[in-house]
Amino acid sequence: MTVDLELVPKQKRPAGEPCCEPLVQPDVEREQASRMAEIAKALGDPVRLQLVDVLRKHAGKVCVCELLPLFDISQPTLSHHLRKLREAGIVASERRGLWAYYYVIPDALKELSAWLT
């Protein structure tokens, strides 16, 4: 079976004229997109995603000493991941003596979650 295609020569468009109109416009403003990208970037690491999963399932605040046995990483690496999640505004912490207790900020993922659905 053969298909006959009609070839049309290229035509140069006038300077400054767009090649085509955009199909859709973004609904997310630049500032909102930056914020959601920061959250998505923080969640882009498997350990951080698992940390958020553990913290959101837990009722209350979780001590670092309870988190460490769950992961095959050193304490400084765990602290690094928790710091990244704090900087992104996903989790917060509270100091009690020598220990830090972490918890998910209730509305931290609301904006990203709403956009994804």
N, C-alpha and C positions, 0 to 999 in steps of 0.2 A: 504494500500500500504506500503510495507516495502522497506527500502533502505539498501543495503549492503555496508558497508564501510570497506575498507581494512586498518587495523591499522598497521603502521610501527613503529618499536621500535625506541626510541630516540637514536641519535648518537652524541657523544661528538665531538665537533670540536677542532682542534688543538689550543693550546694557542696562542693568538695574532692574530688569523685569524678572520676577521669580519664575522658576521652572514649573512650579505647581503650587496649589494652595494647600495648607496643612489640613489634614483630615479632622483632627481634634486638637483642642487646646488643653494644656495641663490644668487640673483643678487644684493642685497643690502649689501654694505660694512658695517663693524661694526660701524664706525663713523657716517655714514649716517643713519643707523638703530637707533643709540642712539639719534640722532637729531630728527628723525621722531617720536620716542617713546616719547620724551619729549613733542612734540607738541600734539600728541594723548592723552597723560596723562592730559595735560592742558585742552583739549577739552572734556575730559571724565566727566566733571561735567555739568549737564543740564543748570545751570545758566550761566556758562562760554560759553557754546555753544550758548545760546540765546544772550549773550552780543556780541559775534563775529558776529552773524547774524544781529543784529541791527546796529553795527558799519560798517559792510561791505555794508549794504543797504543805509546807510546815505552818502550823498555827502558832504564830508568834515569832520571836527573834531566835536566830540560831547562832550558837557560839562557833567560832572558827575551829575550836578543838573537835566539834562534832562533824564539821565539813571535811577536815583533812583526811580521815580514814576512807572517805568515799571516793577519793581520787588518787591515782598513782602519780602524784606530783609532790614536790617539796613544799614546805610551808612558805618560803619566799615566793614561789611561783603562784601558789594559791592567793597570797596577799596581792600579787601583781594583778591577777584576774579580777579580784574583788575591787581593787582600786579602779580598774578600767570600767567596771560596772557602776561604781559610785560616780565617777567622772561623767558618765553618760546619763546619770540621773535615774538609773533603773533600780538600784538598791541604795539603802542608807545603812548607817551603822551607829551603834551606841556602845560606848566604853563602860565596862564594869570591872574596875580594878585592872588586872593585867589583860583581860580578855575583851575582844570586840565581838559584839552580837550583830548579825546582819539580818536584814529583812527587805522584801521587795516593796518599793513605794507603790501604794495601791493603784494610782492612775498613771504610772509611768509608761505602761505599754498600751494604754487605752487608744491614743491617737494612731499609733502604728497599726494596732489591731483593727480599728474601725476602717482605716484606709485599705487594708488588705481584704476586708470583707466587702 
